[in-house]
Amino acid sequence: MEALLERIKKGEILIGDGAMGSLLMARAKDLIKGKSPEFINLSRTDILEEVAGLYLEAGADIVQTNTFGGSPLKLSDYSLDDKTEEINRAAVRAVKKVVEGRAYVSASCGPSGKMLKPYGNTEPEEMSGSFSRQLNVLIDAGADIICVETMTDVKEAVLAVRAAKEISPSTPVMATMTFDKTPRGFFTMMGVTIEKAAKELEAAGADIVGSNCGNGIENMILIAKEFKRFTALPVIIQSNAGLPEVRDEGVIYPETPEFMAEKSKELAAAGVSIIGGCCGTTPEHIRVIGETIRSL
Amino acid sequence: MSILERIAQELEIGEDEEVAKLTQNALNNGIPAREILDNGLLKGMDVVGIKFKSHEMFLPEVLMAARAMQAGMDLLKPLLASDGGTGRGKVVLGTVEGDLHDIGKNLVGIMLKGAGYEVIDLGSDVPPEKFVETAKRENSSIIGMSALLTTTMPAMKRVIAILKEQELSGKIRTVIGGAPVSQAYADEIGADAYSYDGANAVVCVYKLLG
């Protein structure tokens, strides 16, 4: 398969996958109950394979692993940190087995759940060491891409990006942060602006930068444009299907596949290189977005 | 500017050493501990809560403010306790049964710890009985509950009902929060307080224990 960054350089827009948690919940609710979603990786790799297959079939060029909370610091919340190796290796293997080179295996690396000093209690060395332990396994197991995602503290994101680049300089690293729209512009929960995110992630060695999760795809169009102003790196956008709305029947994400696909055209026009989904998106969202973008 | 106003201001910008120094000065000047708490530290924390809500302050600054609050509280706590009032206590915290959403609950935990409380975090999907049993066992006077789903919110009501059954209402107080939760819902189910975010949760807990 041609290298990801080469394809982007040629102007191709690649399609990411959609939400993972909801698909896992639907298949292993009892198994996850009170535990980390990564607990599945220890016994039910068949579910990981099934979900990867759904997104591959839907036309995703990039399929993510179930390793969002797979850093030992995060796993320690569930006393699973001694299973870091097995949890991360099994997740990469499962996706790799299914996609068989037809899509890139993107290894997800989410926040540690801890906060850095001085506002938190965690030393940067400890956090960095935790990311290294996870990333070592992900890269060794054969991940094609590392995806540092849903970050709100740029210092934490930078530690993860640097750790990945130290282990394997040639493995492309995507780094995405989650922004909220405020009357004063876009900020992460930790107060990071898009300008700061773009510049610091690029300086840390990220190959692709952007945003995931968030408050819906219309905001993402604005976020993408702002990223493009502050960096020449390729931009990735993986949007939620809107903000969850609480209805009698449960939580609903309001944005339909058709709506998101229509808006994805504006992401493409803004120069975004990878378009995927986050919370609330389904294989159907990815299928319709993919068809729309490929027909441009 | 009065010394209490200065305490509030230094707390807001997270200057823990300055807050400790001013708090000690205020005590040396004979200002009662309760007044320093109410008109200095808590006043500062109120402003932090408002600025956090209006996106003028973000989490790191709020956490630094909580740390400054702790620095002041360390000096006031022994005096408040002998004053007949309670100092900081323990908070039992969790996301209610059937609900796995824990980001908001975790933030509340971080903020409370920052403000010097002992937090017993029961995680997510916590059965009602477990909230009450833990609070009893740990001698905690506050239960904090979080829910993101309208379908799981009623679990809060069950915790309050168990407290009533066991004649613990008023001894163990409840603070509730989460996206679908409101003051109106807190009133409806008889919760002792509704908190709209982490900084506000600290203020709520102080007020309940004060």
Contacts between the chains, C-beta under 8 A, distances in Angstrom:
chain1	res1	chain2	res2	distance
A	25	B	100	8.0
A	32	B	100	7.7
A	33	B	125	6.1
A	34	B	123	6.8
A	34	B	124	7.2
A	34	B	125	5.2
A	113	B	106	7.4
A	115	B	60	7.9
A	115	B	63	7.0
A	115	B	110	6.9
A	118	B	64	6.9
A	118	B	67	7.9
A	119	B	59	7.3
A	119	B	60	4.1
A	119	B	61	7.8
A	119	B	63	3.9
A	119	B	64	5.5
A	119	B	67	7.7
A	120	B	63	6.9
A	120	B	110	7.6
A	152	B	59	7.8
A	153	B	60	7.8
A	180	B	55	7.9
A	182	B	55	3.8
A	183	B	54	7.8
A	183	B	55	6.9
A	184	B	55	5.8
A	184	B	56	7.7
A	187	B	55	6.4
A	187	B	58	6.5
A	188	B	58	7.8
A	189	B	58	6.7
A	189	B	59	5.5
A	190	B	58	5.6
A	190	B	59	5.2
A	190	B	60	5.7
A	191	B	57	7.8
A	191	B	58	2.9
A	191	B	59	7.1
A	191	B	60	6.4
A	191	B	61	7.2
A	244	B	148	7.9
A	244	B	179	7.9
A	246	B	148	7.8
A	246	B	149	6.6
A	246	B	150	4.8
A	246	B	179	6.7
A	246	B	180	4.7
A	247	B	150	7.5
A	248	B	150	6.8
A	250	B	149	6.7
A	250	B	150	8.0
A	250	B	151	5.9
A	251	B	148	7.3
A	251	B	149	6.0
